[in-house]
Amino acid sequence: MASANLLGSSSLSLATHSTTKTTAASAFLSLFHPKFGRSAISYSDRSLTAVVAAAGIQKRLSGNGFFGNIEAFRRNEVCKRVEIVKDMVVVRIFAGMNSRKLEGRKLRVAVVGGGPAGGSAAETLAKGGIETFLFERKLDNAKPCGGAIPLCMVGEFDLPQDIIDRKVTKMKMISPSNVAVDVGRTLNENEYIGMVRREVLDSYMRDRAASFGAQVINGLYLRMEAPKDEDSPYVLHYTRYDGKSKVGTPSKLEVDAIVGADGANSRVAKDIDAGDYDYAIAFQERIKIPDEKMAYYENLAEMYVGADVSPDFYGWVFPKCDHVAVGTGTVIDKPAIKKYQTATRNRAKDKIEGGKIIRVEAHPIPEHPRPRRVKDRVALVGDAAGYVTKCSGEGIYFAAKSGRMCAEAIVEGSAFGQRMINEADLRTYLRKWDNKYWPTYKVLDILQKLFYRSNPAREAFVEMCADEYVQKMTFDSYLYKTVVPGNPLDDLKLAVNTIGSLVRAYALRNESLKATA
């Protein structure tokens, strides 16, 4: 085919071209004949993205010559990726190892935000030879958070046992009509859900990053000045605190790249015009309860569902070292959050009676990823990027994981801090993240829409949780952070049982409505 010949000859000549925009564009345009579609070229720093779009182009370019040369392109230092995306052929050409080598210094990266995302990113960067600056305004901050972490996080991030307050092996799911289902029967003796306090976890991860060479700065990030060109630095403006005075010192810092890990209200996200997202309000009270009542929660957590505790989420009682965290959240009715908190406390009142509230916390939780998560040499991770799952509201693991994946992309793209990076390097992190975790987010989104929309649906959800197959699938997916493939026959039985539960729940509601009419 003509396309095979064009691509084959150009792939050989491309290696001899320099990576300037002009020659890269010329090399790419020679790959395609006009009859295959329109060519569109866009630039970003040293990167070049070229797209040839036409209906059915995969079929027309499916000769052995085309696909045979894809691997040759991927091996080329200049052309790092060739992708087939739906009906488009996308070729991304960027400098890679041909980017500017930094003379007399290492790549300098600022990580804004010292939670799990920032701590993980800073540690990975420092280990990888990057000069790393980690900014955190409140070094004793305790973010309102249920504090549940999956088992895989303990091993994957090498967390010591002494920062885990409780190992939850039992959970009660409690329906709107107060039907309780015990969950956790499928766990083996070594499996558990870890319960941590954020002030403990965050401090540990920051300190570990510092032990590998990251500079932890007690400072409030204010804004950034964008670089004048692709080799110029970003200028960070921040207020530095020395711990002696509440009035900080205006300061500046020049860096080559920025990782925004500064939470749902991210200032870094605003500075790169990352766009808005829906968010939930989480409200939590830490309650010190008598020792005999605390014994009940030794290895047990509770989740309450019902329109009284939240119209679109759940209420929780999670055990900590010497107290319990009682909370709830909502997206669609934020002004009523205190009413839902009172209802959650009332649902658990027999088990927390005599308790004293020792801390009250509230915080926004993102509901989906931001429209933009990377711009030039700035990337967002954790809550700043919108990485919190629906249905469960989990964010700690995904924050730490995204911080690490972003930092790994920077370390790799900079050849361990020796070269400048660009947007293409950061987009490697996004591509890997989306490929790995999109199914998890999608499944939990569907579950929330299906089971949190009405009390009959919530009753069906709790009834379904009594099934051991459901428990095993749920815990395996949660503990190890993968969407676990099921047994087809068991999946069919589950689908039938789910429909049956929904039908019974709605029938009971109709009977109840008739009785009260």
Secondary structure, DSSP 8 states (H G I E B T S, - for coil): -HHHHHHHHHHHHHTTS-SSHHHHHHHHHTT--GGG-EEEEEEETTEEEEEEE-TTHHHHT-SHHHHHHHHHHHHSSSEEEEEEETTEEEEEE--GGGS-B-SSS--EEEEE--SHHHHHHHHHHHHTT-EEEEEES-TT-------EE-HHHHHHTT--GGG--EEE-EEEEE-TT--EEEE-TT--TT--EEE--HHHHHHHHHHHHHHTT-EEEEEEEEEEE--SSTTS-EEEEEEE--SS-SS-EEEEEEESEEEE---TT-HHHHHTT-----EEEEEEEEEE--HHHHGGGSSEEEEE-STTT-SSS-EEEEE-SSSEEEEEEESTTGGGHHHHHHHHHHHTHHHHTT-EEEEEEEEEEESS--S--EETTEEE-HHHHT---TTT---HHHHHHHHHHHHHHHHHHTTTTTB---HHHHHHHHHHHHHHHHHHHHHHHHHHHHHSSSHHHHHHHHHHTTSHHHHHHHHHHHHHTS-----HHHHHHHHHHHHHHHHHHHHHHHHHHHHH-
